[in-house]
Amino acid sequence: MIKPNVTSWRSIDLSNVFNISLKMNDEGNRYGFSSDVDTHVMKNSEWAVVSYLSQSKYGKLGNNNFTGTEKKVYKNKSDRYITGCSYGSPNDDGTDYGCKYQYDTNINGTGASTTGNIYGVYDMNGGSWEAVMANYNDTLTGSSFNAMPDSKYYDKYTFPNVSFACNMKECLSHGLSETKKWYNTVFSVVEQSFPWGLRSGPFNYRYSTSIFSFEGGNTSTAAIESSFRLVIA
């Protein structure tokens, strides 16, 4: 399971991650999940749900311990890819990388969670890119899938423009057009050459990142900075 203060799992291609996630509810699994539980790699629309929560009265936006730009989820700038780390501020500049604050350090550490306290979701800004199940027009290029998985397990985008990406309409509630470049963060869309969605951003990205960062990418290279996130439904 995902734990703080460990090295994140990277350098694994998306199809392997996907197949592993589906096996987590197999009979006799070590997690104690029953077959009624649906385990899968996070879709982009599911990432959006968590990001919206962070900017609501139930998330960091509603946490009175933070004001102004501090409402932004603090970045994980650990150059060792340690989970749960915090830079201690929304500042994205500089090359002073490392685990400045751990996840349970009050305010400075917990500011890296979606709620601003220890009960939120961590590592959604920085640390590494995170592959989400978001795909351009069922394009297999850039993955090791032999065929696209069941449609319920990924978000399909049909046009390389967020205003028309869902069958020539906006993909509302997907954290795309309605949150594009919030906090002035990096944003590009999935398209034919880069058909798989990536969220968050690496610890040393030269552009500003946030929980709303989004890029199209090629996941077949299993780049060292790319990780993933699982959902249990």
Secondary structure, DSSP 8 states (H G I E B T S, - for coil): ---SSSB---S--HHHHHHHHHGGGSTT-TT---TTS-EEE-BHHHHHHHHHHHTSTTSGGG-TT--GGGGS---B--TT-BTT-B-SSS---SS--S--B-TTSTTTTGGGSSSSSTTS---SSBSSEEEEEEEETT--TTS--SS---GGGSEEE-SSSTTTTTTSS--TTSSSGGGTTGGG--B----SSS-EEEEE--TT-SS---TT-EEEE-GGG--TTEEE-EEE-
